[in-house]
Amino acid sequence: CSSCENIPVQYTFQKEFDLPTPTKGTWFDIWISIYWSCINVSARRSCQSQDVHYYGYVK
């Protein structure tokens, strides 16, 4: 990601998805949003965030 150095804690998260593996030769995208330093402001929550995109190919 373009500004991952701003994320204060490094971590690994693995999650199994109940989706079939795409066929060989298929391109795929994974998008996640990471939030940190969240604070409550009145009735709203304010957070720092980074959207991360991974673009892969099934070999």
C-alpha positions as CSV (number, residue, x, y, z in Angstrom):
1,C,0.0,0.0,0.0
2,S,1.1,3.6,-0.6
3,S,1.3,4.6,3.1
4,C,1.5,1.4,5.1
5,E,4.3,3.0,7.2
6,N,1.5,5.0,8.9
7,I,-0.2,1.8,10.3
8,P,1.1,1.5,13.8
9,V,1.0,-2.3,14.3
10,Q,2.1,-5.0,11.9
11,Y,-0.1,-8.1,11.9
12,T,-1.1,-11.1,9.9
13,F,-4.7,-12.2,9.5
14,Q,-5.8,-15.3,7.7
15,K,-9.4,-16.1,6.8
16,E,-10.8,-18.9,4.9
17,F,-13.5,-18.0,2.4
18,D,-16.2,-20.4,1.3
19,L,-15.6,-19.7,-2.3
20,P,-14.3,-22.0,-5.0
21,T,-10.8,-21.4,-6.3
22,P,-11.0,-19.6,-9.7
23,T,-9.9,-21.6,-12.7
24,K,-6.3,-21.4,-13.9
25,G,-5.6,-18.3,-16.0
26,T,-8.0,-16.2,-14.0
27,W,-7.2,-12.7,-12.7
28,F,-8.7,-11.7,-9.3
29,D,-8.8,-8.7,-7.0
30,I,-8.8,-8.6,-3.2
31,W,-9.7,-5.3,-1.5
32,I,-9.5,-4.7,2.3
33,S,-9.8,-1.5,4.4
34,I,-7.7,-1.1,7.5
35,Y,-8.8,1.2,10.3
36,W,-6.8,2.4,13.3
37,S,-6.6,5.3,15.8
38,C,-10.4,5.4,16.0
39,I,-12.0,8.0,18.4
40,N,-15.6,8.8,19.1
41,V,-16.6,12.4,18.2
42,S,-20.1,13.2,19.4
43,A,-22.3,10.5,17.7
44,R,-19.7,9.8,15.0
45,R,-16.5,7.8,15.0
46,S,-13.3,9.2,13.3
47,C,-10.5,6.8,12.2
48,Q,-7.3,6.8,10.2
49,S,-7.7,4.3,7.3
50,Q,-5.9,2.8,4.4
51,D,-7.5,0.8,1.5
52,V,-5.3,-2.0,0.3
53,H,-5.7,-3.7,-3.1
54,Y,-4.1,-7.0,-4.2
55,Y,-4.4,-8.1,-7.9
56,G,-3.4,-11.7,-8.5
57,Y,-3.4,-14.4,-11.1
58,V,-4.2,-18.1,-10.7
59,K,-1.4,-20.2,-12.1
